[in-house]
Amino acid sequence: MSCFRSRRMAATVLLALVALAAAVAGCGGSGGGSSAPTTTATTAANAPTGAPLRIAAFVNATGQVLSGEQHAADVLQAWARAANAAGGVAGHPVDVVVEDTRGDAPTASAKAAAVAADHSIVAALMFDSGIEGVIARGLTKAGIPVVGGMGYLPTIWGALPNWLPLATTFPSVLNAGMVMAQQLGARTVSYAVCAEFAGCAAGAPLAQTAAQKLGLRYAGTLKVSSSAPDYTAECLGIKSKGVDYVMVGLPSATAMRFIRACKTQGYAGQWGMTDGAIEPQAMSANDPGVTIHVGLTAFPWFTNDAPVVAYRRTMTAQGVQESSWGDPHGTAAYAAMELLRTTLDAARGTLPARPTRADVVNAYAAVRDETLGGLLAQPVTFTPNAPEKPVSCYWIGTFQGGRFGGATLGDPTCDPSSLG
């Protein structure tokens, strides 16, 4: 497996979180030159007439290894079309500029530099966990507020000023897997990670710590290769150790093969997955025929709560396929834009004709204990020019029979105090 592919896999499954920034910076892909950004268009008769609010979205849309981040672009563009057709935000049209990072550090760096120099860009979103560490400080230095997305590096989210985490942050993404184990009554747990890249196991000590703080016995970290012809040895190993719950941090297709193989070997324990490993399309296409418990870091797209129904209707009306809106990255994108709308609409009377980055930061200063009617797992407060509080809440649901369910929008789970 190439250096590029190995590192992207590690980023995909959230397991090289601590060392990810340095790893990606030292292993660029072969992306070459950058492509022209994709922007939204406003065609509605009642289109807003103010100066455009231009938002840069850094998205791994066409990289060599895709983990669902590409779906954010479709949702962002659809949201902007719908918002502009309804009059825009605070009287301004929203122009989402999708910068395709290709999951490649040099490409992302060049695009981030161009965005930083373009002062018509007033805010940004991040949907490339593999390169966020490469470009984060440059965006911060340029005064660009990052108003949402999905990322995990603790040196960024909860550490840098004007980076607003809305989805669950590290280490709670890993904690969620062990919280599920405790809720299921498990006693002995293991953590399955990719075998191709040593960094995949970087999160294992944290998973082990979470398990032990919750009173669970940690039976070890299990390395699983995506290219293995079968997983007989691995499955028999967890059986022999009395493991009754496995947290799976593998790309979804590999995870489904592994789980199916263990089912064949007679393993009857429980399975858990958290965001980064959750790719609904791949899971449905390779359903192993057992219940998988899932920890979602952005709101569940499958509930019948009114805000979620409105989300699905908007995406469907805009022609977005379920493969994009039925994904945690899609819901994270929508929540970020809904908060943008709520925040700037409230500041309409104070925004200048041509809002700047500083104006957006000042407008977000009014965000206090916001949940967007349940679309955010944890109340969010924004403090200008200071790091924000990490998000330690998430939704717990199930994947069974090719379908997701079990989660309720208004009932997220948060890390217990024992994990503090």
Number of C-alpha atoms within 10 A of each C-alpha: 9 11 16 20 20 21 26 30 26 30 30 29 25 32 27 26 27 17 16 27 22 12 23 27 18 14 18 19 21 14 18 10 10 15 13 11 13 16 16 19 15 19 10 14 10 12 18 21 12 17 15 21 24 22 25 27 28 30 26 30 24 15 21 15 17 20 24 25 29 22 27 31 26 20 27 27 25 22 23 24 24 17 23 26 18 16 19 25 23 20 20 24 26 29 23 28 23 25 25 26 28 27 33 27 26 24 22 26 19 15 23 22 14 11 25 20 12 11 15 18 21 25 27 23 28 24 29 32 28 29 32 24 25 21 20 21 14 16 20 18 10 16 20 28 24 26 23 26 32 29 27 30 23 16 14 20 27 21 15 18 22 25 29 29 26 29 32 30 23 22 22 26 26 26 26 31 28 33 23 24 25 18 8 14 12 19 18 22 29 26 24 22 29 25 18 20 20 15 24 28 24 18 22 22 12 15 27 23 16 25 25 15 16 18 14 20 16 18 17 17 19 21 19 20 17 18 10 10 7 14 19 13 11 17 21 14 13 22 17 10 13 15 22 20 25 26 27 28 33 31 23 26 19 22 26 23 18 25 22 19 18 23 16 13 15 11 19 14 17 20 23 25 29 29 26 29 26 26 23 21 18 18 22 18 12 17 23 22 14 17 17 23 24 27 31 27 30 27 28 27 24 19 16 13 16 12 16 20 14 12 18 20 13 19 25 14 11 17 12 19 13 16 14 22 25 21 25 27 29 29 30 27 30 27 25 24 23 14 21 19 17 16 20 22 17 17 18 15 9 12 17 12 12 13 19 20 19 16 17 22 22 19 21 25 15 17 18 12 11 19 18 17 13 20 26 28 28 22 16 19 18 25 19 20 17 14 18 21 17 21 26 22 26 30 25 27 20 19 21 18 13 16 13 21 16 15 22 17 22 15 12 20 18 19 19 13 7 9 15 9
